[in-house]
């Protein structure tokens, strides 16, 4: 995440950053397919931690909007 922000911020024309992650939800039934019972491929809590860490390390000064949908999205909000 930090590297992505660094690349974006090399352009002085960047006025804001919008992060939109859509991991989706699995349609598998965990009772029928126990080995594939994950909800999605994106761990939103993990992505949120990366965004927070990157903004602190870079002292981000442009507005940042983050939209996350996928596995552990509720945990990502806290």
Number of C-alpha atoms within 10 A of each C-alpha: 16 16 10 9 15 13 10 14 18 9 9 7 8 11 11 12 15 10 12 11 15 15 17 14 14 15 11 14 11 13 9 9 10 10 9 14 14 15 17 18 13 19 19 24 19 14 17 20 12 14 18 12 14 18 16 11 10 13 9 14 10 12 10 13 10 12 12 22 18 20 22 16 19 12 12 17 10 7
